[in-house]
Amino acid sequence: MRTIRLFSILDILRSRRGAVPAAMLAELMDVTERTIYRDMATLKAMGAPIRGEGGVGYVLERGYFLPPMQFDPDELDVILLGIRMVKARGDAAMREIAERVLGKLGAVLSEGDQSLNRPLLAVTKASSALGSEALTPLRDAIRKRFKVQLGYCDTQERVSGRLIRPLGLTAFESVWVLTAWCEMRSDFRNFRLDRIRAYEVTATRFPKEPGKEFQDYLKTL
């Protein structure tokens, strides 16, 4: 019963833009305000990004939150292998994030089949220093939909300028590839990160347009 109430509180906070007073939550949940205070303490201890306090109100901050859960051995193998691939292929920022995720998993997993001590490794060839350096800014540009100015070197060692809409990143065996909509070619293009000689994330955002999104590119494959 309490578990259902905790999830219900999270749903209420997600649906409200402003702070929700404890009195309102107590009325909606048909419990006392003291019970709501205890529930909030529990949710915060679980990692829920809740801001506020009794007498003021509560707000669920933006972010990702997963309550404690159990994974079967195969599921845990897939999760850990994915994280270790990021550690092997990502830049410094992504490797640090992967370590944080492993730390959070380790804090909630039990021993035995739920342990992080599993015989799975991910070893790949690293990309060039410049390609690795560009990874985090490009991920941010994709997420925030900022256009990027590239200085790109082709197979003939000729460098050209491209204004692109960054759409997605793919990790291949030896390189990362950026899929983008090229404003000059008016078409999809793939750019190897190790061939990027210069990049600048502009302040210009690009809108969502049918036919110019990453999913549209995938349909062409």
C-alpha positions as CSV (number, residue, x, y, z in Angstrom):
1,M,0.0,0.0,0.0
2,R,2.8,2.4,0.9
3,T,4.7,1.6,-2.3
4,I,1.6,2.5,-4.4
5,R,1.3,5.8,-2.4
6,L,5.0,6.7,-3.1
7,F,4.5,6.1,-6.8
8,S,1.3,8.1,-6.7
9,I,3.1,11.1,-5.0
10,L,5.7,11.0,-7.8
11,D,3.0,11.0,-10.5
12,I,1.3,14.0,-8.8
13,L,4.5,16.0,-8.6
14,R,5.4,15.2,-12.3
15,S,2.0,16.6,-13.4
16,R,2.3,19.9,-11.5
17,R,4.4,22.8,-12.6
18,G,4.4,24.6,-9.2
19,A,5.1,23.4,-5.7
20,V,2.6,21.1,-4.2
21,P,1.9,21.6,-0.5
22,A,2.0,18.7,1.9
23,A,-1.6,19.4,2.9
24,M,-2.8,19.0,-0.6
25,L,-0.9,15.7,-1.0
26,A,-2.3,14.5,2.3
27,E,-5.8,15.2,1.1
28,L,-5.3,13.5,-2.2
29,M,-3.7,10.5,-0.6
30,D,-6.1,10.4,2.3
31,V,-3.3,10.4,4.9
32,T,-2.0,12.8,7.4
33,E,0.6,15.5,6.7
34,R,3.0,13.7,9.0
35,T,2.8,10.6,6.8
36,I,3.5,12.8,3.7
37,Y,6.7,14.2,5.5
38,R,7.8,10.6,6.1
39,D,7.1,9.6,2.5
40,M,9.1,12.6,1.2
41,A,12.1,11.6,3.4
42,T,11.9,8.1,2.0
43,L,11.6,9.2,-1.7
44,K,14.6,11.6,-1.2
45,A,16.6,8.7,0.3
46,M,15.8,6.6,-2.7
47,G,17.3,9.3,-4.9
48,A,14.1,11.0,-6.2
49,P,15.0,14.6,-7.3
50,I,12.5,16.3,-5.0
51,R,13.0,19.9,-3.8
52,G,11.1,21.6,-1.1
53,E,10.0,21.1,2.5
54,G,6.9,21.0,4.7
55,G,5.0,24.3,4.9
56,V,6.4,25.4,1.5
57,G,5.6,22.6,-0.9
58,Y,7.4,20.1,-3.0
59,V,8.6,20.1,-6.6
60,L,10.0,17.2,-8.7
61,E,13.1,18.6,-10.4
62,R,14.0,17.7,-14.0
63,G,16.1,14.6,-14.3
64,Y,15.9,10.8,-14.4
65,F,14.9,8.7,-11.4
66,L,14.5,5.0,-11.2
67,P,13.3,3.3,-8.0
68,P,15.2,0.3,-6.6
69,M,14.7,-2.7,-8.9
70,Q,15.9,-6.2,-9.4
71,F,17.6,-7.5,-12.6
72,D,17.9,-11.1,-13.6
73,P,21.5,-12.2,-14.5
74,D,21.1,-11.7,-18.2
75,E,19.7,-8.2,-17.8
76,L,22.5,-7.2,-15.5
77,D,25.1,-8.6,-18.0
78,V,23.7,-6.4,-20.7
79,I,23.6,-3.3,-18.5
80,L,27.2,-3.8,-17.3
81,L,28.5,-4.6,-20.7
82,G,26.9,-1.4,-22.1
83,I,28.4,0.7,-19.3
84,R,31.9,-0.8,-19.8
85,M,31.7,-0.2,-23.6
86,V,31.1,3.5,-22.8
87,K,34.1,3.5,-20.5
88,A,36.2,1.9,-23.2
89,R,34.9,4.1,-26.1
90,G,33.8,7.4,-24.5
91,D,35.7,10.6,-23.7
92,A,36.7,11.6,-20.2
93,A,33.3,13.1,-19.4
94,M,31.5,9.9,-20.5
95,R,33.9,7.7,-18.6
96,E,33.3,9.7,-15.4
97,I,29.5,9.4,-15.9
98,A,29.8,5.7,-16.5
99,E,31.7,5.4,-13.2
100,R,28.9,7.3,-11.4
101,V,26.3,5.0,-12.8
102,L,28.3,1.9,-11.7
103,G,28.5,3.4,-8.3
104,K,24.8,3.9,-8.1
105,L,24.2,0.4,-9.3
106,G,26.6,-1.0,-6.8
107,A,24.9,0.8,-4.0
108,V,21.6,-0.9,-4.6
109,L,22.6,-4.4,-5.8
110,S,23.0,-7.4,-3.5
111,E,25.7,-10.1,-3.7
112,G,25.8,-13.1,-5.9
113,D,24.0,-12.8,-9.3
114,Q,23.2,-9.1,-8.4
115,S,26.9,-8.2,-7.9
116,L,28.9,-5.9,-10.2
117,N,31.7,-8.5,-10.2
118,R,31.0,-10.1,-13.5
119,P,33.5,-11.5,-16.1
120,L,32.6,-9.0,-18.9
121,L,35.0,-6.6,-20.5
122,A,34.8,-4.2,-23.4
123,V,38.1,-3.4,-25.2
124,T,38.1,-1.3,-28.3
125,K,40.5,0.9,-30.3
126,A,40.4,4.5,-29.2
127,S,39.6,7.3,-31.6
128,S,41.9,10.2,-32.2
129,A,42.4,12.9,-29.5
130,L,40.5,15.5,-31.4
131,G,37.6,13.1,-32.2
132,S,37.4,12.1,-28.5
133,E,37.5,15.8,-27.5
134,A,34.6,16.6,-29.7
135,L,32.4,13.8,-28.3
136,T,30.9,15.6,-25.3
137,P,30.2,19.0,-27.1
138,L,28.6,17.2,-30.0
139,R,26.4,15.1,-27.6
140,D,25.3,18.3,-26.0
141,A,24.6,20.0,-29.4
142,I,22.5,17.0,-30.4
143,R,20.5,17.1,-27.2
144,K,19.9,20.9,-27.3
145,R,19.6,21.0,-31.1
146,F,22.3,23.6,-31.8
147,K,23.8,23.8,-35.3
148,V,27.5,23.1,-35.6
149,Q,30.2,24.5,-37.9
150,L,32.7,21.8,-38.9
151,G,36.1,21.8,-40.5
152,Y,36.1,18.3,-42.0
153,C,38.9,16.4,-43.7
154,D,38.0,14.0,-46.4
155,T,39.8,10.9,-47.6
156,Q,41.9,13.1,-50.0
157,E,43.1,15.2,-47.0
158,R,41.1,18.2,-48.2
159,V,39.5,20.2,-45.4
160,S,36.1,21.9,-46.1
161,G,33.7,23.8,-43.9
162,R,30.2,22.4,-43.2
163,L,27.3,23.8,-41.4
164,I,25.3,20.9,-40.0
165,R,22.4,19.8,-37.8
166,P,23.9,17.1,-35.5
167,L,21.4,14.3,-35.2
168,G,23.1,11.2,-33.7
169,L,26.3,9.4,-32.8
170,T,27.2,5.8,-33.6
171,A,30.1,3.9,-32.1
172,F,31.8,1.6,-34.6
173,E,34.7,-0.8,-33.9
174,S,37.4,1.8,-34.3
175,V,35.6,5.2,-34.7
176,W,32.7,7.3,-33.7
177,V,30.5,8.6,-36.5
178,L,28.3,11.7,-36.4
179,T,25.1,11.6,-38.4
180,A,23.9,15.0,-39.4
181,W,21.8,17.0,-41.9
182,C,24.3,18.9,-44.0
183,E,23.0,22.4,-44.8
184,M,25.3,22.7,-47.8
185,R,24.3,19.3,-49.4
186,S,20.7,19.5,-48.2
187,D,21.0,15.8,-47.3
188,F,22.1,13.4,-44.6
189,R,25.9,13.0,-44.2
190,N,28.1,10.9,-41.8
191,F,31.2,12.4,-40.4
192,R,34.0,10.4,-38.7
193,L,35.0,12.2,-35.5
194,D,38.7,11.4,-36.1
195,R,38.5,13.4,-39.3
196,I,37.0,16.5,-37.7
197,R,39.8,19.1,-37.7
198,A,37.8,21.9,-36.1
199,Y,34.3,22.4,-34.7
200,E,32.2,25.2,-33.2
201,V,28.8,24.8,-31.6
202,T,26.8,27.8,-32.8
203,A,24.1,29.6,-30.9
204,T,21.5,28.8,-33.6
205,R,19.0,26.2,-32.8
206,F,17.4,24.1,-35.5
207,P,13.7,23.0,-35.4
208,K,12.3,19.6,-35.7
209,E,11.5,19.0,-39.4
210,P,9.9,15.9,-41.0
211,G,12.4,14.2,-43.2
212,K,15.5,15.8,-41.5
213,E,15.6,13.8,-38.2
214,F,17.7,10.9,-37.1
215,Q,14.8,8.5,-37.4
216,D,14.3,9.6,-41.0
217,Y,18.0,8.8,-41.7
218,L,17.6,5.3,-40.2
219,K,14.7,4.6,-42.6
220,T,17.1,5.2,-45.5
221,L,19.4,2.4,-44.4
